[in-house]
Amino acid sequence: MQDLRIKTEMPLGVIRQLRPSDLPKFREHLLRLDVESCRDRFNGPSNEAFVAAYADRAFRAGTTVIGYVEGDEVLGAAELHEIEGEGEPTGEIAFSVEAVLQHRGIGSRLFQRLIWHAHALGYTQLRVTTHPQNQAMKKLASRFNARLRFEGGETVGLIELEPATEIFAPQVMPQPRRLAA
Ligand SMILES: CC(C)(COP(=O)(O)OP(=O)(O)OC[C@H]1O[C@@H](n2cnc3c(N)ncnc32)[C@H](O)[C@@H]1OP(=O)(O)O)[C@@H](O)C(=O)NCCC(=O)NCCS
């Protein structure tokens, strides 16, 4: 059942890559999307069976999925799927933030993290596809310098990335925790 309470506080969750064991939480997130968000996410009407099968497939196919996680719930996600057969390493990206949390900057944080992962994986271009009326996605894409063009009823955004170099290594490397004496 969809939670219709309006969240007014700042989002306190974390943005992190989802682990294989997060699949059920990712699936639940996609299934909780309201009708409009679901249509925008999948570029058309979809049903529960389709969305559930999609989530399973995404994890099996080695897609990178970044989540916005609060407690043990995934409430937003950004996906990076490889598009094979292109001249250069190309990814298709997609986003979903649950309605009660939209407009709070979570989509932008997910986008930023996804670009970091895409870069680290050596992708040099990313595509995002949506319908021409999806203002939120169009704004989000233009914020990250995506060139948007209109193609056969769909809006396709293209983001070009610099090839990966050592300069983009993480600034702070996590250190293993010391074992207690
Ligand atoms: C697209 C989506 C991921 C954006 O997430 P979000 O958390 O609301 O994004 P942010 O809060 O970071 O906002 C990003 C920009 O979009 C704008 N925006 C957000 N929702 C909007 C809306 N409903 N209408 C118009 N603009 C909107 C914000 O004002 C912001 O613009 P700015 O940079 O000029 O301030 C979210 O709306 C969503 O999940 N939509 C349904 C699924 C979808 O459309 N996915 C994209 C296609 S794969």
The ligand as a Tripos MOL2 file, in Angstrom:
@<TRIPOS>MOLECULE
LIG
   48    50     1     0     0
SMALL
NO_CHARGES

@<TRIPOS>ATOM
      1 C1         13.0860   12.3850  -12.2040 C.3       1 LIG1
      2 C2         13.2340   12.1580  -10.6970 C.3       1 LIG1
      3 C3         14.1530   10.9850  -10.4740 C.3       1 LIG1
      4 C4         13.8390   13.4320  -10.0710 C.3       1 LIG1
      5 O1         14.0590   13.1580   -8.6970 O.3       1 LIG1
      6 P1         14.0020   14.3120   -7.5870 P.3       1 LIG1
      7 O2         14.5210   13.7220   -6.3230 O.co2     1 LIG1
      8 O3         12.6650   14.9330   -7.5550 O.co2     1 LIG1
      9 O4         15.0660   15.3460   -8.2030 O.3       1 LIG1
     10 P2         15.6390   16.6580   -7.5320 P.3       1 LIG1
     11 O5         14.8640   16.9980   -6.3000 O.co2     1 LIG1
     12 O6         17.1040   16.4890   -7.4220 O.co2     1 LIG1
     13 O7         15.2810   17.7420   -8.6260 O.3       1 LIG1
     14 C5         15.9630   17.8090   -9.8590 C.3       1 LIG1
     15 C6         15.3960   18.9240  -10.7310 C.3       1 LIG1
     16 O8         14.0970   18.5370  -11.1970 O.3       1 LIG1
     17 C7         13.1240   19.4970  -10.8010 C.3       1 LIG1
     18 N1         11.8880   18.7900  -10.5380 N.ar      1 LIG1
     19 C8         11.6930   17.7850   -9.6500 C.ar      1 LIG1
     20 N2         10.4270   17.3400   -9.7330 N.ar      1 LIG1
     21 C9          9.8070   18.1120  -10.6910 C.ar      1 LIG1
     22 C10         8.5050   18.1420  -11.2400 C.ar      1 LIG1
     23 N3          7.5600   17.2880  -10.8330 N.pl3     1 LIG1
     24 N4          8.2320   19.0440  -12.2190 N.ar      1 LIG1
     25 C11         9.1690   19.9080  -12.6390 C.ar      1 LIG1
     26 N5         10.4440   19.9130  -12.1780 N.ar      1 LIG1
     27 C12        10.7500   19.0410  -11.2040 C.ar      1 LIG1
     28 C13        13.7060   20.1530   -9.5770 C.3       1 LIG1
     29 O9         13.1720   21.4450   -9.3550 O.3       1 LIG1
     30 C14        15.1630   20.2170   -9.9450 C.3       1 LIG1
     31 O10        15.3870   21.2750  -10.8720 O.3       1 LIG1
     32 P3         16.4920   22.3910  -10.6080 P.3       1 LIG1
     33 O11        17.7970   21.6580  -10.7450 O.co2     1 LIG1
     34 O12        16.2520   23.3730  -11.6840 O.co2     1 LIG1
     35 O13        16.2120   22.8770   -9.2190 O.co2     1 LIG1
     36 C15        11.8530   11.9130  -10.0240 C.3       1 LIG1
     37 O14        10.9940   12.9810  -10.3460 O.3       1 LIG1
     38 C16        11.2140   10.6060  -10.4250 C.2       1 LIG1
     39 O15        11.5020    9.5520   -9.8520 O.2       1 LIG1
     40 N6         10.3140   10.6320  -11.4250 N.am      1 LIG1
     41 C17         9.6280    9.4330  -11.8560 C.3       1 LIG1
     42 C18        10.5510    8.4810  -12.6610 C.3       1 LIG1
     43 C19        11.2360    9.2020  -13.8080 C.2       1 LIG1
     44 O16        10.6680   10.0900  -14.4500 O.2       1 LIG1
     45 N7         12.4930    8.7850  -14.0850 N.am      1 LIG1
     46 C20        13.2560    9.3950  -15.1450 C.3       1 LIG1
     47 C21        13.2000    8.6360  -16.4170 C.3       1 LIG1
     48 S1         14.1970    7.1870  -16.3210 S.3       1 LIG1
@<TRIPOS>BOND
     1     1     2 1
     2     2     3 1
     3     2     4 1
     4     2    36 1
     5     4     5 1
     6     5     6 1
     7     6     7 2
     8     6     8 1
     9     6     9 1
    10     9    10 1
    11    10    11 2
    12    10    12 1
    13    10    13 1
    14    13    14 1
    15    14    15 1
    16    15    16 1
    17    15    30 1
    18    16    17 1
    19    17    18 1
    20    17    28 1
    21    18    19 ar
    22    18    27 ar
    23    19    20 ar
    24    20    21 ar
    25    21    22 ar
    26    21    27 ar
    27    22    23 1
    28    22    24 ar
    29    24    25 ar
    30    25    26 ar
    31    26    27 ar
    32    28    29 1
    33    28    30 1
    34    30    31 1
    35    31    32 1
    36    32    33 2
    37    32    34 1
    38    32    35 1
    39    36    37 1
    40    36    38 1
    41    38    39 2
    42    38    40 1
    43    40    41 1
    44    41    42 1
    45    42    43 1
    46    43    44 2
    47    43    45 1
    48    45    46 1
    49    46    47 1
    50    47    48 1
@<TRIPOS>SUBSTRUCTURE
     1 LIG1         1 GROUP 0 **** ****
